[in-house]
Amino acid sequence: MFTLPITVREMRVMAREPRFFRLRVVAAALLGLLALAFVNFGGLASPQGKALFLETAGKVLAAAAVFGGCSITSDSLSSERREGTLPLIFLTPLHYLDILVGKLLSANLSIAAPLVGGFPLVVLVMTQAGLSVGQLAHMLAGTLLLLAAAGCLGLAASSVSLRRRNASSLATMLGLGLWMFVPVAAEVVQRQWPESGLVEVLALFRISTLTSPGGLAIAGGAAAWWKSFFSFFGLGLAGLGLAWLGLIRVRVEKPPK
């Protein structure tokens, strides 16, 4: 069964951890307090307050997706190698794609599950702030794609590292590069070589295009969103491919004496 054995195994292990349930309560409480604060203190009374809330929500969701996705999968494969369970998984009929997608899916569910409690309230506040259903759908779809793409980068870091600290550091560097390097590089290239085609390429990887609700309101905003969507989708596939190669290298390498 495609991807389900690994996902069910990881979720069963997580279901036995008390911190998972505490995190769910804390995440729901924080999201609810944030939403109620904007409503009760008049943050949504003015157009400026509504725009600020939507922009802040987009940035918070993007940061959580990028850094959460990279960190949650950074030790997925390296922990299996340290515990000696990865060779046992290779003995099963599971393919490399089953292992990678199963790890990615379980990691994404572990992040999404704690947020479910406060999600309806946040969506209600966003709609009251003037966010249309289409903008909300684009914003959430972009956030989920960022989470998956960052998770694929974390898997790539985990496939080439054995120690947890090394894998976490590499995944964090990849997340920082995605969050900071691409916008800075796009700004530098646009100033120095404004007519270069590299400007358009780097613009495809602007995180704000996926998660900022204001970007869809401008002319060509929907087209830019779809271009950015497929660009990050390709980035996720590239990270998954690197993790695939890492699994092949781990399988064929000789165990240490």
Secondary structure, 3 states (H helix, E strand, C coil): CCCHHHHHHHHHHHHCCHHHHHHHHHHHHHHHHHHHHHHHCCCCCCHHHHHHHHHHHHHHHHHHHHHHHHHHCCCHHHHHHHHCCHHHHHCCCCCHHHHHHHHHHHHHHHHHHHHCCCHHHHHHHHHHCCCCHHHHHHHHHHHHHHHHHHHHHHHHHHHHCCCHHHHHHHHHHHHHHHHHHHHHHHHHHHHHCCCCCHHHHHHCCCHHHHHCHHHHCCCCHHHHHHHHHHHHHHHHHHHHHHHHHHHHHHHHCCCCC
